[in-house]
Amino acid sequence: MQNRKNSLKVKLLDYNNGRGAEKSAPNNPVGGASMPYNYNYSMIADKNQLFSIRKEMVSFYKETASFRNTAEFFRCNFKTVMKFVKRHEKYGLDGLRNEKRIPHSSPDRTPDNIRGLVLLIREITGFGHDRMKNEFPYLPISASTIYRILKRACKVDSHRKHKAKKKNDLREIKKKYKPLLSNGH
């Protein structure tokens, strides 16, 4: 890690002195690239690699105290550097991890009591979504919503077989009856 920091310092000094004309640092694990950093921050998909780069970004900022130099060095927007520096100050290392993207609330979601009622009606009567809506018009949801609730609860039977599945079934049946055929075709 110490070697990595030294090489980052050398690269930054070379970058600032030459304003973009970078000299390759000795023992440089990053490699001598024509730009300040060897990869584009926005193009990285691996979460662990992102976390380590963000950690390096914050430590680099603490050494230089410049959002712009850090952003140029890591090939990202200075607002990205600001975001992760502020998160690091507020939350520590956990602030550098990806935040969950699921919504905090789903206001349009069907309430649990209605979902439970639909599943109870299905269990008692065995009705499908269309018949359930016709027989119980007081349900405050549409037939398609009833279908979706049943599907998520794995209460919908799929009557359709895929073509490949049907073919495989027929092949096995034909194998059983092959000895009965006279000429073997």
Secondary structure, 3 states (H helix, E strand, C coil): CHHHHHHHHHHHHHHHHHCCCCCCCCCCCCCCCCCCCCCCHHHCCCHHHHHHHHHHHHHHHHHHCCHHHHHHHHCCCHHHHHHHHHHHHHHHHHHHCCCCCCCCCCCCCCCHHHHHHHHHHHHHHCCCHHHHHHHCCCCCCCHHHHHHHHHHCCCCCCCCCCHHHHHHHHHHHHHHHHHHCCCCC
